[in-house]
Amino acid sequence: MYWAQLSERMIKDKVFKALNSNFNYSTDLILGIPGSYLNQKQFYSTSFIKESPFLSVLMHNPNHIGCHTYNKGEKYFLGTQQLEIELLQICAEEILEAKKGEYDGYVATGGTEANIQAQWIYRNYFMKEKGALISEIGIVFTEDAHYSVYKGANLLGISPICVKVDADNRRVIQDDLKNQLKKSSAQGIKYIIVHLSMGTTMFGSIDDADLFLDIVRKDFCNYFVHVDAAFGGFIYPFSSSKKDLYFQNPEISSITIDAHKMLQSPYGTGIFLCRKGLIDQSQTSEAAYVYGSDFTLCGSRSGANAVAIWMILKSYGSTGWTDAIAQVISRTDFICHKLVKMKVKFYRNPHMNIVSIKAPFIPKELAEKYNLVADNYHSPKWWKIVVMPHVTTALLSEFINDLDKFNKCECN
């Protein structure tokens, strides 16, 4: 894994060069596009904005509709589209180990859209290429998977197959996976989308691809595997040597990553990646007025979001980002060590920065003071801490001290 770190000057120069390669609504003869620069009554240009590469792109408002790894797309914004292609190359080839040029992808609005994009592609493949009925297609996932899997299943009319996990180690219960698949097969499901998680939202748990697929193969020969790495995609590859959820594994067909989580880019910066040849299944032929057609669920999307991700990745480089994740993991280790000493029960994957504490150990007033997130606010069983970049060792120590005081009061 390697990508170069660029200086702030180099980043600025490259972004402005890309922006100047785009068409300009102010100076070019543009009559047919239903878009323009941002409304100047509220978003007016100042000397500060003119010096800021991201804000300048935001003001110029490029539309990155289409899939630019597939073809050039709209001719009006080729400069900033190239930066999107470069950031996708970093994510696909360097981080997730796809072979050069053997993938497609785009910057989506977030993990929810990207997860549904995957389901949409595989549903269409099964129907077009295999003659499947919608009622014959299912998607299997663990109970810890992100709720977007249910959204997608509902929208696309496919059957959700939820599998239980062990309450303590968050691993899939193999017997339940076997039973759910056999039950689904008996009910007429013939085609399966396997939804695996690289860092679940509540626990940061990681699905075991080999364990999952060894069981799936016994009942189904027609399946695709999608990895939801919306949270873990910018963490796990930098903290773990295990690679079964990357494109290096030939079973993995698509991956979701969110830049607006660990990478701290603006919201609306998810990333969808899939193997070459699959995104054809979501091509909308009716979008004939779009150069290069459209393959995405969202259609029009901000080029500024793609530029933001590119800028952040280039400002760190692979070495800098690995160091940044090491610091986050170290702080997570710190609080876990303290919790162990206090005999507080919790779950944490050692390569992730989420610590989920069993609810009986956390008083409600402490959860509210530190804005912990519950697995279910109606009846919480867990409260989670996410060690994000703003979560300092000092803040974690303050929390531990308060928790220790509570435990001592309980003992007395």
C-alpha positions in Angstrom: 0.0 0.0 0.0 1.4 3.4 -1.0 0.3 6.8 -2.2 2.4 9.9 -2.0 1.8 12.8 0.4 1.6 16.2 -1.3 2.4 19.6 0.2 -0.4 22.1 0.7 1.0 24.1 -2.2 1.0 21.1 -4.5 -2.6 20.2 -3.5 -3.7 23.7 -4.1 -2.1 24.0 -7.4 -3.4 20.6 -8.6 -7.0 21.4 -7.6 -7.0 24.8 -9.2 -5.5 23.3 -12.4 -8.3 20.7 -12.4 -10.9 23.4 -11.8 -9.5 25.5 -14.7 -9.9 22.4 -16.9 -13.6 22.4 -16.3 -16.0 24.5 -18.2 -16.7 27.8 -16.4 -20.3 29.0 -16.1 -19.1 32.6 -16.0 -16.9 32.6 -19.1 -17.9 29.7 -21.3 -20.9 29.7 -23.7 -23.2 27.3 -21.7 -26.9 27.4 -22.7 -28.1 23.8 -22.3 -27.1 22.7 -18.8 -29.8 22.9 -16.0 -27.1 24.0 -13.5 -24.9 27.0 -12.7 -22.5 28.3 -10.1 -23.8 28.6 -6.5 -26.4 31.4 -5.9 -24.4 34.5 -5.5 -26.8 36.3 -3.2 -25.7 33.9 -0.5 -22.5 32.3 -1.8 -20.5 35.3 -3.1 -16.9 35.2 -3.9 -14.3 36.8 -1.6 -10.5 36.9 -1.7 -10.5 34.1 1.0 -12.6 31.8 -1.1 -10.5 32.5 -4.2 -7.5 31.2 -2.2 -9.3 28.1 -0.9 -9.2 25.2 -3.4 -12.2 23.3 -1.9 -14.4 26.4 -1.5 -13.6 27.4 -5.0 -14.7 24.1 -6.4 -17.8 24.3 -4.2 -18.6 27.7 -5.6 -18.1 26.6 -9.2 -20.5 23.7 -8.5 -19.3 20.9 -10.9 -21.7 18.0 -11.4 -20.0 14.6 -11.4 -23.0 12.7 -12.7 -22.0 9.3 -14.2 -19.3 6.8 -13.5 -15.9 8.1 -14.6 -13.9 4.9 -14.2 -16.3 3.5 -16.8 -16.1 6.4 -19.3 -15.4 10.1 -19.4 -18.9 11.1 -18.7 -20.0 14.8 -18.9 -17.4 16.8 -20.9 -17.9 19.9 -18.9 -16.1 18.8 -15.7 -13.3 16.6 -16.9 -10.7 18.3 -14.6 -12.4 17.6 -11.3 -13.6 14.2 -12.6 -9.9 13.2 -12.9 -9.4 13.9 -9.2 -12.3 11.6 -8.5 -10.7 8.9 -10.6 -7.4 9.3 -8.7 -9.1 9.0 -5.3 -10.9 5.9 -6.4 -7.6 4.5 -7.6 -6.1 5.0 -4.1 -9.1 3.4 -2.4 -9.5 0.5 -4.8 -5.9 -0.4 -5.7 -3.8 0.8 -2.7 -6.2 0.3 0.2 -8.5 -2.5 -0.9 -6.0 -4.3 -3.3 -8.0 -4.3 -6.5 -5.9 -4.9 -9.7 -5.2 -1.9 -11.8 -8.1 -0.9 -14.0 -10.3 -3.9 -12.8 -12.9 -1.9 -11.0 -15.5 0.8 -11.3 -16.8 3.2 -8.8 -18.0 6.7 -7.8 -18.3 9.0 -4.9 -21.8 8.4 -3.5 -23.8 10.3 -0.9 -22.9 7.8 1.8 -22.8 4.2 2.9 -26.6 3.8 2.6 -26.7 4.7 -1.0 -23.5 2.6 -1.8 -25.0 -0.4 -0.1 -28.2 -0.1 -2.0 -26.2 0.4 -5.2 -24.7 -3.0 -4.7 -28.0 -4.7 -4.0 -29.5 -3.0 -7.1 -26.6 -4.3 -9.3 -26.9 -7.8 -8.1 -30.7 -7.9 -8.2 -30.5 -6.8 -11.8 -27.8 -9.3 -12.7 -29.8 -12.2 -11.3 -32.9 -11.1 -13.2 -31.3 -10.2 -16.5 -28.6 -12.9 -16.7 -30.2 -15.7 -14.8 -33.9 -15.1 -15.4 -34.5 -14.9 -11.6 -37.8 -13.7 -10.2 -37.6 -11.0 -7.6 -39.2 -13.4 -5.1 -36.3 -15.8 -5.7 -33.6 -13.3 -4.6 -32.5 -12.8 -1.0 -29.9 -10.9 0.9 -28.2 -12.5 4.0 -26.5 -10.4 6.8 -26.0 -10.5 10.5 -28.2 -8.7 13.0 -25.3 -6.2 13.6 -25.3 -5.1 9.9 -26.3 -1.5 9.1 -30.0 -0.8 8.8 -29.5 0.3 5.2 -29.6 -3.4 4.2 -33.3 -3.4 5.2 -33.9 -0.2 3.2 -32.4 -1.7 0.1 -34.3 -4.9 0.4 -37.5 -3.0 0.9 -36.9 -0.7 -2.1 -35.8 -3.5 -4.4 -38.3 -6.1 -3.3 -35.8 -8.7 -2.3 -36.0 -10.9 0.8 -33.9 -9.9 3.9 -32.4 -12.9 5.7 -31.1 -11.8 9.2 -28.7 -14.1 11.1 -28.1 -13.9 14.8 -24.6 -13.3 16.4 -23.1 -14.3 19.6 -24.0 -11.7 22.2 -20.4 -11.6 23.6 -18.1 -12.0 20.7 -20.4 -10.7 17.9 -19.5 -13.5 15.6 -22.2 -15.1 13.4 -23.9 -18.1 15.0 -23.1 -20.7 12.4 -26.1 -22.9 13.2 -28.5 -20.0 12.8 -26.8 -19.1 9.4 -27.3 -22.7 8.3 -30.9 -22.8 9.4 -31.8 -19.4 7.9 -30.3 -20.4 4.5 -32.0 -23.7 4.5 -35.3 -22.1 5.5 -34.9 -19.5 2.7 -34.1 -22.2 0.1 -37.2 -24.1 1.1 -39.2 -20.9 0.7 -38.0 -20.5 -2.9 -34.9 -18.3 -2.6 -32.4 -19.4 -5.3 -30.1 -16.4 -5.5 -28.3 -14.7 -2.6 -26.5 -11.4 -2.0 -24.1 -11.9 0.9 -23.7 -8.6 2.9 -20.6 -8.7 5.1 -19.4 -5.9 7.4 -16.0 -4.5 7.9 -16.7 -2.6 11.1 -20.4 -2.7 12.2 -21.9 0.6 13.3 -22.6 -0.4 16.9 -19.7 -2.7 17.7 -17.0 -2.3 15.0 -17.2 -6.0 14.6 -15.7 -7.7 11.5 -17.4 -10.5 9.6 -15.4 -13.6 8.8 -15.7 -14.1 5.0 -14.4 -17.6 4.9 -16.7 -18.8 7.7 -19.7 -17.1 6.2 -19.1 -18.3 2.6 -18.2 -21.9 3.5 -21.8 -22.2 4.8 -23.4 -20.2 1.9 -21.8 -22.4 -0.7 -23.5 -25.5 0.7 -26.9 -24.3 -0.3 -26.3 -21.7 -3.0 -24.2 -21.6 -6.1 -25.6 -18.2 -7.4 -24.4 -15.5 -5.0 -22.5 -12.2 -4.9 -20.6 -10.8 -1.9 -20.7 -7.1 -0.9 -18.6 -5.7 1.9 -20.0 -2.8 3.9 -16.8 -1.0 5.0 -18.5 2.3 5.5 -17.0 2.7 8.9 -14.0 0.3 8.8 -12.7 1.0 5.3 -10.4 3.8 6.4 -9.3 2.0 9.7 -9.1 -1.8 9.4 -6.8 -2.0 6.4 -4.3 0.2 8.3 -4.5 -1.7 11.6 -4.9 -5.3 10.6 -3.0 -7.7 8.3 -6.1 -9.8 7.5 -7.3 -9.3 3.9 -10.3 -11.6 3.4 -12.6 -8.7 2.9 -10.6 -7.0 0.2 -10.7 -7.3 -3.6 -7.7 -9.6 -3.3 -10.3 -12.2 -2.3 -11.9 -13.2 -5.6 -15.2 -13.8 -3.8 -15.6 -10.1 -3.0 -17.5 -8.2 -5.8 -18.1 -4.8 -4.2 -17.1 -2.6 -1.3 -18.6 0.5 0.4 -16.4 3.0 2.2 -17.4 6.3 3.9 -15.0 9.2 3.8 -17.2 11.4 6.0 -16.5 9.2 9.0 -12.8 8.6 9.9 -11.4 10.7 7.0 -13.5 13.7 8.3 -14.6 14.9 4.9 -17.9 16.7 4.5 -21.1 14.6 4.8 -22.2 13.2 1.4 -18.8 11.5 0.7 -19.4 7.8 0.6 -17.6 5.6 -1.9 -18.9 2.7 -4.0 -16.5 0.3 -5.7 -17.2 -2.9 -7.7 -15.4 -5.2 -10.0 -15.2 -4.2 -13.7 -18.2 -5.3 -15.7 -20.8 -5.3 -12.8 -21.8 -1.7 -12.9 -23.3 -2.2 -16.4 -26.2 -3.8 -14.6 -27.3 -0.5 -13.2 -26.9 1.5 -16.4 -30.0 3.7 -17.1 -30.3 3.6 -20.8 -33.1 6.3 -20.6 -30.5 8.8 -19.5 -29.6 9.4 -23.2 -29.0 13.1 -22.7 -26.2 12.4 -20.2 -22.7 12.1 -21.8 -21.5 8.6 -21.1 -24.9 7.6 -19.6 -25.6 7.1 -15.8 -25.1 4.1 -13.6 -25.6 5.6 -10.2 -28.5 5.6 -7.8 -28.1 9.3 -7.1 -27.6 10.8 -10.5 -26.3 14.4 -10.1 -23.7 14.7 -7.4 -21.3 17.4 -6.2 -17.8 17.3 -7.6 -16.6 19.3 -4.6 -17.2 16.2 -2.4 -14.9 14.1 -4.5 -12.2 16.9 -4.4 -12.5 17.0 -0.6 -11.7 13.3 -0.3 -8.8 13.6 -2.8 -7.3 16.6 -0.8 -7.5 14.7 2.5 -5.9 11.5 1.2 -3.1 13.5 -0.5 -2.4 15.6 2.5 -1.6 12.5 4.6 -0.2 10.0 2.1 -0.3 6.3 3.0 2.4 6.7 5.7 0.7 9.7 7.3 -2.7 8.0 7.4 -1.3 4.8 8.8 0.2 6.9 11.6 -3.0 8.7 12.2 -4.9 5.4 12.6 -2.2 4.1 14.9 -2.8 7.0 17.2 -6.6 6.4 17.3 -6.0 2.7 18.0 -3.6 3.5 20.8 -6.2 5.7 22.5 -8.7 3.0 22.1 -6.3 0.5 23.7 -5.9 3.0 26.6 -9.6 3.1 27.5 -10.0 -0.7 27.1 -7.0 -1.3 29.5 -8.7 1.0 32.0 -12.1 -0.8 31.6 -10.5 -4.2 32.1 -8.9 -3.0 35.3 -12.3 -1.8 36.5 -13.8 -5.2 35.5 -16.3 -3.4 33.2 -17.7 -5.7 30.5 -17.4 -4.5 27.0 -16.8 -5.6 23.4 -14.1 -4.3 21.1 -12.5 -5.7 18.0 -8.7 -5.1 18.6 -8.2 -3.5 15.2 -11.1 -1.0 15.5 -11.8 2.1 17.5 -15.3 1.3 18.8 -15.8 0.2 22.4 -19.3 -1.1 23.3 -19.9 -1.3 27.0 -22.7 -3.4 28.5 -25.5 -1.2 29.7 -25.5 -2.3 33.4 -22.1 -0.8 33.8 -23.1 2.7 32.5 -25.4 4.9 34.5 -27.8 6.8 32.3 -26.6 10.2 33.6 -23.1 9.3 32.5 -24.2 8.1 29.1 -26.0 11.5 28.7 -23.1 13.6 29.9 -20.7 12.0 27.4 -23.2 11.5 24.6 -22.7 7.8 24.3 -24.8 6.0 21.7 -27.1 3.1 22.6 -27.9 0.1 20.6 -31.6 0.7 21.3 -32.8 3.8 23.1 -36.0 2.1 24.2 -34.2 -0.6 26.0 -30.4 -0.2 25.8 -28.2 -3.3 26.3 -25.0 -1.5 25.1 -23.6 2.0 25.1 -20.8 2.7 22.6 -17.8 5.0 22.6 -16.2 5.8 19.2 -12.6 7.1 19.5 -12.7 9.6 16.7 -9.9 12.1 16.1 -11.5 14.7 18.5 -11.6 12.1 21.4 -8.4 12.8 23.3 -6.8 10.7 26.0 -7.7 13.5 28.5 -11.4 13.2 27.6 -11.3 9.4 27.9 -9.5 9.8 31.3 -12.3 12.1 32.5 -14.9 9.6 31.5 -13.0 6.8 33.2 -12.7 8.8 36.4 -16.4 9.5 36.4 -17.2 5.9 35.8 -14.9 4.8 38.6 -16.6 7.2 41.0 -20.0 5.7 40.1 -18.7 2.2 40.7 -17.3 3.1 44.1 -20.6 4.6 45.1 -22.4 1.5 44.0 -20.1 -0.7 46.1 -20.7 1.5 49.1 
